[in-house]
Amino acid sequence: MAKDDLPRTSALLLLALVLAGAGWLRFSSLDFGEGRIGARPDEDTVPLTLRGLEQGVLMPPLVIYGGGYFHPLRAFISAFDAIAPAPEDHRGRLTGHREVHAARWWSALLSWLTVAVTYVVGTRIGGNRVGLVAALILATSTLATREAHFGKADTSAAFAATVFLWAATRRFASETARAVAVAAAVAYALSNKGSVGVIPAAAYTLLLPTEPSGAPGVIPWRRVLGAGAASVGFFLLLNPHWVTDSIETLEYSRRLASAVADNSWLVGHEQAPGPLAYHVGISLRYGAGLMATLLALPALAYGLYHGRCARVVVLTCASFWAVFMTSPMVLARFVLPILPGLAILIALLLVAATELRPLHRRAGVVLAVLALLVVQEPTRTSIQLVRLLGQTDTRLLAANWMDTNIPQTARVLSWGAPARINRDWGEAPVPSGRALRNVPPERWAERGVEYVVVHQYPLAYSSVPPPARLAALEPLVVFDPFDEGETNAPVLEAMDAFYLPIGRLQGVVRPGPRIAIYRVADGRTDP
């Protein structure tokens, strides 16, 4: 235990409070209102991939997300169904909604566990105070809170990175046991979105002695090579498709590498800055808060000075960051795996600041004040975000209205999405199934259009201006995600078709685009 550290009992009581708050943020609003729509791009690929596993068919998400995500998720869903069986009348608009909802619970659980493991790693490096502050920073992170609500692999990747930090900084009975643990942790990380950022830190951990005072001596090549072989074995155990479906796996991997190397295929790429500006100015700034962003670089520098275990954390964060910088596909969730390590390093820096001579007599009070300064902004935003996630999406409100007011056989046109996207994310589910799209006004009568559903939002996915002929139609109803007051330029991710800001939530009342529904009276569309 570090000098002047908290007693273990007090630390555990405070940790229980932090975990309770983290649990509330993560397990609230998991159904996204009623959740019968594709609230987040790619969520509906989860049930399709799980069915592919059952049928022996390789689906691309299994290669992209990894077996370290899908195989534990599959086991969790089996337990989820056993504990909470689906009611007989449960029918969702989204195919596989039951699996998607379970996947959200899995993400929330992993995110919550990541907070707990972050505490353990923090105490290993700097004592109970470091562990508590690190857990608090991660628990209140807006990005971690948001991603805990979705059935995607990013939260699993963050958990895997934190498990690696646990293995790389823990004392083991022997160097062999440590090598096996690190190898397994590396394999698990690589099996979650190919998290290669752990590899440099793993090499550093295996090549250097456990304690800083130890002499480097001869490089233990046999142990290092053995750990590498063990890691490959663990990886193939989690990802057997690399052997059983090697050709398809290599092809999907090649396509993925090509996709992340060029963002021009993504709608909205023109509005996004480069990776450095994006991940500093949006991912960290609004995902962890302004204070955490400002402290990130000093914390990394102090971690290099502090000692070997802290250097493992620094190297892991820096390696992940280097990977992010190579891709123009910029999405805030990509930085999620570095947040646990960054939280530990910031906590380490804050605790060190309280030990300076002028402050050490009031170290506890000063640390509490500093920690509150770091977490107050992301805490407020996270609470607001969770409240908004629990509001029914405008697309679902529109769908419910159409269920009651539009005949099932009506021809409905969805307007607002660019023609070149494969899926209209702003579209409200319509009674007759998929709406008509990309039909110019002069052909509405020819195609028998009876209703027009227009979605608008400050995202490229809902950016096509309404046609002039809309003025001739009969307006029926409007569902608006913003209130009538002024908004504070909400921060949206230009390349992510997610209809809820990550920052500046003033004036936002619910997820979804603005949806207006019109009727084509007597089949006429001319003014």
WORA-V897684 format. One line per field, one symbol per residue. burial: 1 if it has 24 or more other C-alpha atoms within 12 Angstrom, else 0. Layout:
burial->???
This chain:
burial->00001100001001100110111111111111111111111111111111001000011111111111111111011000000000000001110111111111111111111111111111111111111111111111111111111111111111111111111111100010011111111111111111111111111111111100000000000011011101110111011111000000100110010001001001111001101101111111111111111011011111110011111111111111101110111111111111111111111111111110000000110011011111111111111111111111111111101100010001111111110000111111111000111111100100011111111111111111010001001000011111000000011111111111111111011111111111110011100
